[in-house]
Amino acid sequence: MSDAQAPADLPKSRLIAITLDEKSTATTNSNIEHEREVAIFDILEGNSFALDGRDDGPYKLNLALVEDRLVLTVTNEADEAIVTHMLSLTPLKRIMKDYFLICESYYEAIRTAPPSRIQAIDMGRRGLHDEGSRTLLERLAGKITVDLDTARRLFTLICALHWKG
């Protein structure tokens, strides 16, 4: 469904578009590109995204990394700026570092490891992903309200932005 064809009866508290800052997406790793594409697609298929104290959605979101901060720029359907939030990545850094390491192990394992090993690595990956999603929910509190599924996908995008591999 394109932005222009979105039915009027859909909830206002949602994202209709997500863009990633080009300067923040320098990596050419195909696994990371795939993760970005899937996360954006999944978010746009179904999400809950509300600006605290506002009811003027649906919204468009641009994510960027600037000086080790996550910058979330929110606009309306007409691309008029509504709000920009800057969040320190410090609370997420350890989780992301561990997540990147386990993702590398996972991508390596899916080529050669037995299914039991892949499943064990994937369980650890999902656990770290959940921890990152919960931390992101805490960091957004009082600014932006999202459901857990949206937080999970946003965490994926933040990792994809931050990934240096």
FENPE-V250410 format. One record per backbone hydrogen bond with DSSP energy under -0.5 kcal/mol. NH is the residue of the N-H (numbers start at 1). CO is the residue of the C=O. Records with the same first field share a line. If there is no record, write none. Layout:
BEGIN
NH->CO ; CO
END
This chain:
BEGIN
5->2
6->3
10->7
14->12
16->59
17->59
19->61
21->63
24->21
25->21 ; 22
33->29
34->30
35->31
36->32
37->33
38->34
39->35
40->36
41->37
42->38
43->39
44->40
45->41
46->42 ; 43
49->13
50->145
52->50 ; 143
54->51
58->14
59->14
60->75
61->17
62->73
63->19
64->71
66->64 ; 69
69->66
70->87
71->64 ; 69
72->70 ; 85
73->62 ; 71
74->72 ; 83
75->60
76->80
79->76
82->74
83->74
85->72
87->70
89->68
92->89
93->89 ; 90
94->90
96->92
97->93
98->94
99->95
100->96
101->97
102->98
103->99
104->100
105->101
106->102
107->103
108->104
109->105
110->106
111->108
112->108 ; 109
113->109
117->114
118->114
119->115
120->116
121->117
122->118
123->119
124->120
125->121
126->122
127->123
128->124
129->125
130->126
131->127
132->128
133->129
134->130
135->131
136->132
137->133
138->134
139->135
140->136
141->137
143->140
144->140
145->50
146->144
147->48
151->147
152->148
153->149
154->150
155->151
156->152
157->153
158->154
159->155
160->156
161->157
162->158
163->159
END
